[in-house]
Amino acid sequence: MRIKATFTLFKRTMPSGNHVYYYQCYDKKGIRQVPKSTGLALKTEANEYCLMLFKQGLLIPEQKKPTFEEFSAGWWDIETCKYLKWRELHEPITESTLIVYQGNFRNHIKDYFAKFKLDEITPLVIENWLVFMKGKGIMRNECKRKKKKMFDENGNEIIEVKQKKLLKAKTINLALFTLKIMLGEAVRQQIIKSNPCEEIKELREEKSVRIILTGDEVKKLFPADWSSIWENETVFKANLLAACAGLRIAELRGLRGDLVFDTFIHIKGQYLGKKYVPYTKTKEDRSIPISPVIRKLLDDLLKNNGTEYVFSNDGGKSPITNNMLNDGLTKALKNIGISYEEKLNRNLSFHSWRHFINTLLRMSNVSDSKVQAVTGHSSKGMTEHYTHFDTTKFTEVIEVQTNLLSFFAPETKVIQAKVIKPKKKTTA
């Protein structure tokens, strides 16, 4: 086997007629480098010069580092991202997590670091980025959000008012984690020697206080006459089911008619972004008991949408959007006296329904194992324990749902009273 020399020397004749020795070598990957001039005319001196460069680790010039824009081209796209293809062989990234990475890259990372060469992204550069992120915030059109006209002190209509909403520390930390993954891949590919994100300390996250809705507030939200509070019946029923079953918003949007049964609904997928994925956040299916009142309220939706998406405005072809659900809840809260400012202060959102039903079930002395089975926050062992779903084992859950929706009882009784039973035959 032939062993390659550390370097080779050869003589070149310059236009002036003088002779200069050049050297050529191979990099660590075995790729031959372009010739470099020693600037020396004697071979012995040129040889000593190259040996000195070799000892100092300078014989092979550092390769030109790509800019972050060049390196990140195609990142987080399933079709073009080599990192995702590599992860697919080891530990695939879930659809929901990928959406988070894509958003972080697009909104917070891509433009800021675009012109930096990878070896120029130092811990100090990243620290400056974090400071920038902390003050950056998100600009919102306040007039459009409130959907009402606003005027200045001279009575002129204000077309739009930009309001800044500062980014939370948790959001910034997630963006930092996304950057850390990307630069970690640059290290793995031996483009840079170390990951500068390793030296960065995460921002301190303030614990958000969530003041959940009270039982009285929930009953005000769900009156027998839904139209007195809600603008859209589908949105009303979606929130009601979430309040009673603790569904995540993606699980509720992904619920299909063929998974709604007389006494329970089966959760086996979710609608993320613009498509359905056949698994839940925890990768575990679960069944949730529903009371007869809830089942009856879903009847017209099942009739209109069949076995397709239950909560849909186009015959089941696609589910209603996150914005429709969140905006509908915001308007309903306002109609029962909870302003937008109070909603923000109490950290109320569609996800609050999971906190509400979890608290209500525990306060009603439903065992933790059953609460976990309903909400999907169970351990693997508990999930396996409830694999064979039996509605008769969850009577306490049905009772809590029935009590919560007790305002529908009069309507139910009227319907039952209309049932005409055949008269018994009498003998003459």
C-alpha positions as CSV (number, residue, x, y, z in Angstrom):
1,M,0.0,0.0,0.0
2,R,1.4,3.3,-1.1
3,I,1.6,5.9,1.7
4,K,1.0,9.5,0.6
5,A,3.7,12.0,1.6
6,T,2.8,14.8,3.9
7,F,3.6,17.2,1.2
8,T,5.3,17.4,-2.2
9,L,7.5,20.1,-3.6
10,F,7.8,21.2,-7.2
11,K,9.4,24.1,-9.0
12,R,7.6,26.7,-11.1
13,T,9.1,29.3,-13.4
14,M,7.7,32.8,-12.9
15,P,7.0,35.3,-15.7
16,S,10.1,37.1,-14.5
17,G,12.2,34.0,-15.2
18,N,12.9,33.3,-11.5
19,H,12.2,29.9,-10.0
20,V,9.9,29.4,-6.9
21,Y,9.1,26.2,-5.1
22,Y,5.4,25.3,-4.5
23,Y,4.0,22.6,-2.3
24,Q,0.9,20.5,-2.5
25,C,-0.7,18.3,0.2
26,Y,-3.9,16.4,1.0
27,D,-6.5,17.3,3.7
28,K,-8.0,15.0,6.3
29,K,-10.5,13.7,3.9
30,G,-7.8,12.7,1.3
31,I,-8.7,15.6,-1.0
32,R,-5.7,17.1,-2.8
33,Q,-5.4,20.8,-2.2
34,V,-4.5,23.5,-4.7
35,P,-0.7,24.2,-4.8
36,K,0.6,26.9,-2.5
37,S,3.8,29.0,-3.0
38,T,6.6,28.8,-0.5
39,G,8.1,32.0,-1.9
40,L,11.6,30.3,-1.8
41,A,13.9,29.5,-4.6
42,L,16.0,26.8,-2.8
43,K,14.5,23.3,-2.3
44,T,16.1,22.8,1.1
45,E,14.7,26.1,2.4
46,A,11.3,25.3,0.9
47,N,11.3,21.9,2.6
48,E,12.2,23.4,6.0
49,Y,9.5,26.0,5.5
50,C,6.8,23.3,4.9
51,L,8.0,21.3,7.9
52,M,7.6,24.4,10.1
53,L,4.0,24.9,8.7
54,F,3.3,21.3,9.4
55,K,4.4,21.5,13.1
56,Q,2.3,24.6,13.6
57,G,-0.7,23.0,12.0
58,L,-0.8,25.5,9.2
59,L,0.3,23.4,6.3
60,I,-3.3,22.9,5.2
61,P,-5.1,26.2,5.1
62,E,-8.4,26.4,6.9
63,Q,-11.2,25.8,4.5
64,K,-13.5,28.7,3.8
65,K,-16.5,28.4,6.1
66,P,-20.0,28.7,4.6
67,T,-22.3,31.5,5.7
68,F,-25.3,30.5,7.9
69,E,-27.5,31.2,4.9
70,E,-25.6,28.8,2.8
71,F,-25.5,26.1,5.5
72,S,-29.2,26.4,6.4
73,A,-30.5,26.2,2.9
74,G,-33.3,23.6,2.9
75,W,-33.2,23.1,6.7
76,W,-36.4,21.8,8.4
77,D,-37.9,20.8,5.1
78,I,-38.7,17.1,4.9
79,E,-37.7,16.9,1.2
80,T,-34.4,18.8,1.4
81,C,-33.1,18.7,5.0
82,K,-30.3,16.1,5.3
83,Y,-30.4,16.3,9.1
84,L,-34.1,15.2,9.1
85,K,-33.2,12.3,6.8
86,W,-30.4,11.3,9.2
87,R,-32.7,11.6,12.2
88,E,-35.2,9.4,10.4
89,L,-32.7,6.5,10.7
90,H,-32.2,7.0,14.5
91,E,-34.8,9.0,16.3
92,P,-37.5,10.6,14.0
93,I,-38.8,14.0,14.9
94,T,-42.6,14.2,15.4
95,E,-44.7,16.3,13.2
96,S,-45.7,18.7,16.1
97,T,-42.1,19.2,17.1
98,L,-41.0,19.8,13.5
99,I,-43.6,22.6,13.2
100,V,-42.1,24.3,16.2
101,Y,-38.6,24.0,14.8
102,Q,-39.8,25.4,11.4
103,G,-41.4,28.3,13.1
104,N,-38.4,29.2,15.3
105,F,-36.1,29.0,12.2
106,R,-38.4,31.1,10.0
107,N,-39.3,33.7,12.6
108,H,-36.3,34.1,14.8
109,I,-33.1,32.6,13.4
110,K,-32.9,32.6,9.6
111,D,-32.6,36.3,8.9
112,Y,-30.6,37.3,12.0
113,F,-27.7,34.9,11.3
114,A,-27.9,34.7,7.5
115,K,-24.7,36.7,6.7
116,F,-22.6,35.3,9.5
117,K,-20.0,32.7,8.5
118,L,-20.4,29.6,10.8
119,D,-17.1,30.2,12.6
120,E,-18.2,33.8,13.2
121,I,-21.2,32.7,15.3
122,T,-19.5,33.0,18.7
123,P,-21.1,32.8,22.2
124,L,-21.0,36.6,22.3
125,V,-22.9,36.8,19.0
126,I,-25.6,34.4,20.4
127,E,-25.8,36.4,23.6
128,N,-26.5,39.6,21.6
129,W,-29.1,37.7,19.6
130,L,-30.9,36.7,22.9
131,V,-30.9,40.4,24.0
132,F,-32.3,41.3,20.6
133,M,-35.0,38.7,20.9
134,K,-36.0,39.8,24.4
135,G,-36.7,43.3,23.1
136,K,-38.0,42.3,19.7
137,G,-41.5,41.1,20.5
138,I,-44.3,40.7,18.0
139,M,-46.2,43.6,16.4
140,R,-49.9,43.2,16.3
141,N,-52.6,45.3,14.5
142,E,-54.6,46.3,17.6
143,C,-57.5,47.9,15.6
144,K,-58.1,44.7,13.6
145,R,-58.0,42.6,16.7
146,K,-60.6,44.7,18.4
147,K,-62.5,45.1,15.2
148,K,-63.7,48.6,16.0
149,K,-62.8,52.1,14.8
150,M,-60.3,54.1,16.7
151,F,-59.8,57.9,16.5
152,D,-57.0,60.4,17.4
153,E,-57.4,63.5,19.5
154,N,-58.5,65.5,16.4
155,G,-61.3,63.0,15.6
156,N,-59.4,61.4,12.6
157,E,-59.8,57.7,12.2
158,I,-56.7,55.7,13.0
159,I,-56.3,53.0,10.3
160,E,-54.0,50.8,12.5
161,V,-52.2,50.8,15.7
162,K,-49.2,48.6,16.2
163,Q,-48.8,47.0,19.6
164,K,-45.8,45.1,20.7
165,K,-46.2,41.8,22.6
166,L,-42.8,40.8,24.1
167,L,-41.6,37.3,23.5
168,K,-41.7,35.0,26.6
169,A,-38.5,33.5,27.9
170,K,-39.8,30.1,27.1
171,T,-40.3,31.0,23.4
172,I,-36.7,32.4,23.2
173,N,-35.3,29.3,24.9
174,L,-37.0,27.1,22.3
175,A,-35.5,29.2,19.5
176,L,-32.1,28.8,21.2
177,F,-32.6,25.1,21.3
178,T,-33.4,25.0,17.6
179,L,-30.2,26.9,16.8
180,K,-28.3,24.6,19.1
181,I,-29.5,21.6,17.0
182,M,-28.4,23.2,13.8
183,L,-24.9,24.2,14.9
184,G,-24.5,20.8,16.5
185,E,-25.0,19.3,13.1
186,A,-22.3,21.6,11.7
187,V,-20.0,20.2,14.4
188,R,-21.0,16.6,13.4
189,Q,-20.2,17.4,9.8
190,Q,-16.8,18.8,10.9
191,I,-17.5,22.3,9.5
192,I,-16.9,23.9,12.9
193,K,-15.0,22.5,15.8
194,S,-17.4,23.2,18.7
195,N,-21.0,24.3,19.2
196,P,-21.1,27.9,20.7
197,C,-24.6,27.3,22.0
198,E,-23.1,24.9,24.6
199,E,-21.7,27.9,26.5
200,I,-25.0,29.8,26.6
201,K,-27.2,29.7,29.7
202,E,-31.0,29.6,29.0
203,L,-33.1,32.5,30.0
204,R,-34.9,32.2,33.4
205,E,-38.5,31.3,32.7
206,E,-41.2,32.9,34.8
207,K,-43.8,30.5,35.9
208,S,-47.1,31.5,34.3
209,V,-50.0,31.6,36.7
210,R,-53.2,30.1,35.2
211,I,-56.4,31.1,37.0
212,I,-58.9,28.6,35.6
213,L,-62.6,29.2,35.0
214,T,-64.9,28.6,37.9
215,G,-67.9,26.3,37.7
216,D,-70.3,29.3,37.6
217,E,-68.3,30.9,34.7
218,V,-68.4,27.7,32.8
219,K,-72.2,27.4,33.2
220,K,-72.5,30.9,32.0
221,L,-70.4,30.0,28.9
222,F,-72.6,27.0,28.1
223,P,-76.3,28.0,28.5
224,A,-79.2,26.1,27.1
225,D,-79.5,28.9,24.5
226,W,-76.0,28.7,23.1
227,S,-76.6,31.6,20.7
228,S,-76.9,34.1,23.5
229,I,-73.1,33.7,24.2
230,W,-71.5,32.1,21.0
231,E,-71.6,33.3,17.4
232,N,-71.0,29.9,15.9
233,E,-72.6,26.6,16.9
234,T,-69.8,24.4,15.8
235,V,-67.3,26.5,17.9
236,F,-69.7,26.3,20.8
237,K,-69.9,22.5,20.7
238,A,-66.2,22.1,20.2
239,N,-65.4,24.2,23.3
240,L,-68.1,22.3,25.2
241,L,-66.6,18.9,24.3
242,A,-63.1,20.2,25.3
243,A,-64.5,21.4,28.6
244,C,-65.9,17.9,29.4
245,A,-63.3,15.7,27.8
246,G,-60.0,17.7,28.1
247,L,-59.1,17.3,24.5
248,R,-56.0,19.1,23.1
249,I,-56.9,21.5,20.3
250,A,-55.2,19.4,17.7
251,E,-56.9,16.2,19.0
252,L,-60.3,17.9,18.8
253,R,-59.7,19.2,15.3
254,G,-58.6,15.7,14.3
255,L,-61.7,13.9,15.7
256,R,-63.6,12.0,13.0
257,G,-67.1,10.9,13.0
258,D,-66.2,7.2,12.8
259,L,-64.5,7.5,16.2
260,V,-67.6,8.9,18.0
261,F,-69.6,6.1,19.7
262,D,-72.6,6.2,21.9
263,T,-70.8,6.3,25.2
264,F,-67.2,7.4,24.3
265,I,-65.0,9.0,21.7
266,H,-61.7,7.4,20.6
267,I,-58.6,9.6,20.3
268,K,-56.0,8.2,17.9
269,G,-54.7,11.2,15.9
270,Q,-54.5,14.9,15.6
271,Y,-54.7,17.7,13.0
272,L,-51.4,19.6,13.0
273,G,-50.7,22.5,10.7
274,K,-52.5,21.6,7.5
275,K,-52.7,17.9,7.8
276,Y,-53.9,14.9,9.9
277,V,-51.3,12.7,11.6
278,P,-52.4,9.3,12.9
279,Y,-50.9,9.6,16.4
280,T,-51.4,11.7,19.6
281,K,-48.9,13.9,21.3
282,T,-47.9,11.0,23.7
283,K,-48.1,8.4,20.8
284,E,-50.8,6.6,22.8
285,D,-54.4,6.2,21.8
286,R,-57.1,6.7,24.5
287,S,-60.8,6.6,24.8
288,I,-62.8,9.2,26.7
289,P,-66.3,8.6,28.1
290,I,-69.1,11.0,27.1
291,S,-72.4,11.6,28.7
292,P,-75.7,11.1,26.8
293,V,-76.1,14.9,26.8
294,I,-72.8,15.4,25.0
295,R,-73.6,12.5,22.6
296,K,-76.9,14.1,21.7
297,L,-75.3,17.6,21.1
298,L,-73.0,16.0,18.5
299,D,-75.8,14.3,16.5
300,D,-76.3,17.1,14.0
301,L,-72.6,17.5,13.4
302,L,-72.3,13.8,12.7
303,K,-75.3,14.0,10.4
304,N,-73.8,16.8,8.4
305,N,-70.2,15.6,8.3
306,G,-70.6,11.8,8.4
307,T,-67.4,9.9,9.2
308,E,-65.2,12.8,8.3
309,Y,-64.0,15.6,10.6
310,V,-66.7,16.2,13.3
311,F,-66.0,19.9,13.8
312,S,-66.1,21.2,10.3
313,N,-67.8,23.9,8.2
314,D,-67.3,22.2,4.9
315,G,-69.1,18.9,5.3
316,G,-66.2,17.2,7.1
317,K,-63.5,17.8,4.4
318,S,-61.4,19.9,6.7
319,P,-61.7,20.8,10.4
320,I,-62.3,24.3,11.7
321,T,-59.2,26.4,12.3
322,N,-57.3,27.1,15.5
323,N,-58.1,30.8,15.1
324,M,-61.8,30.1,14.9
325,L,-61.7,28.1,18.2
326,N,-59.5,30.6,20.0
327,D,-61.3,33.7,18.7
328,G,-64.7,32.2,19.4
329,L,-63.7,31.5,23.0
330,T,-62.3,35.0,23.4
331,K,-65.6,36.5,22.3
332,A,-67.7,34.2,24.4
333,L,-65.6,35.1,27.5
334,K,-66.2,38.7,26.8
335,N,-70.0,38.1,26.6
336,I,-69.9,36.7,30.2
337,G,-67.9,39.6,31.5
338,I,-64.3,38.4,31.1
339,S,-62.4,41.1,29.1
340,Y,-59.5,40.4,26.8
341,E,-57.1,42.0,29.4
342,E,-58.5,39.7,32.2
343,K,-58.2,36.7,29.8
344,L,-54.5,37.5,29.4
345,N,-53.9,38.1,33.1
346,R,-55.6,34.8,33.9
347,N,-53.7,33.0,31.1
348,L,-57.0,31.6,29.7
349,S,-56.9,29.9,26.3
350,F,-58.4,26.9,24.6
351,H,-55.8,24.7,26.4
352,S,-57.3,25.9,29.7
353,W,-60.1,23.4,29.3
354,R,-57.6,20.6,30.0
355,H,-56.7,22.3,33.3
356,F,-60.4,22.9,34.1
357,I,-61.6,19.3,33.6
358,N,-58.5,17.9,35.3
359,T,-59.2,20.0,38.4
360,L,-63.0,19.4,38.3
361,L,-62.5,15.6,38.2
362,R,-60.0,15.6,41.0
363,M,-62.2,17.8,43.1
364,S,-65.0,15.3,42.5
365,N,-62.8,12.6,44.0
366,V,-62.3,10.8,40.7
367,S,-59.1,8.7,41.0
368,D,-55.9,10.1,39.6
369,S,-55.5,7.0,37.4
370,K,-58.9,7.7,35.7
371,V,-58.2,11.4,35.4
372,Q,-54.9,10.5,33.6
373,A,-56.6,8.0,31.4
374,V,-59.1,10.7,30.3
375,T,-56.6,13.6,29.8
376,G,-53.8,11.4,28.3
377,H,-51.3,12.5,30.9
378,S,-50.8,8.9,32.0
379,S,-47.6,6.9,32.4
380,K,-47.0,4.0,30.0
381,G,-48.1,1.6,32.7
382,M,-51.4,3.3,33.3
383,T,-52.0,3.6,29.5
384,E,-51.6,-0.2,29.2
385,H,-53.9,-0.7,32.2
386,Y,-56.7,1.1,30.4
387,T,-56.1,-0.3,27.0
388,H,-59.4,-2.3,27.1
389,F,-61.8,0.5,27.5
390,D,-64.9,-0.2,29.5
391,T,-67.4,2.7,30.0
392,T,-68.9,1.1,33.1
393,K,-65.6,1.7,34.9
394,F,-65.9,5.5,34.4
395,T,-69.3,6.2,35.9
396,E,-67.8,9.0,38.0
397,V,-66.6,10.8,34.9
398,I,-70.0,10.6,33.3
399,E,-71.6,11.9,36.5
400,V,-69.2,14.9,36.6
401,Q,-70.0,15.7,32.9
402,T,-73.8,15.4,33.5
403,N,-73.7,17.7,36.6
404,L,-71.7,20.2,34.6
405,L,-74.2,20.2,31.8
406,S,-77.2,20.0,34.1
407,F,-78.8,23.1,32.4
408,F,-79.7,20.8,29.4
409,A,-81.7,18.5,31.7
410,P,-85.1,20.3,31.2
411,E,-84.7,20.1,27.4
412,T,-83.9,16.4,27.7
413,K,-87.0,15.7,29.8
414,V,-89.2,17.5,27.2
415,I,-87.9,15.3,24.5
416,Q,-88.5,12.2,26.6
417,A,-92.1,13.4,27.3
418,K,-92.9,13.5,23.6
419,V,-92.4,9.8,23.3
420,I,-95.8,8.2,22.9
421,K,-96.1,4.7,24.4
422,P,-98.6,2.3,22.9
423,K,-101.7,1.9,25.1
424,K,-102.3,-1.4,26.7
425,K,-105.2,-3.3,25.3
426,T,-108.2,-3.7,27.6
427,T,-110.7,-6.4,27.6
428,A,-114.4,-5.6,27.4
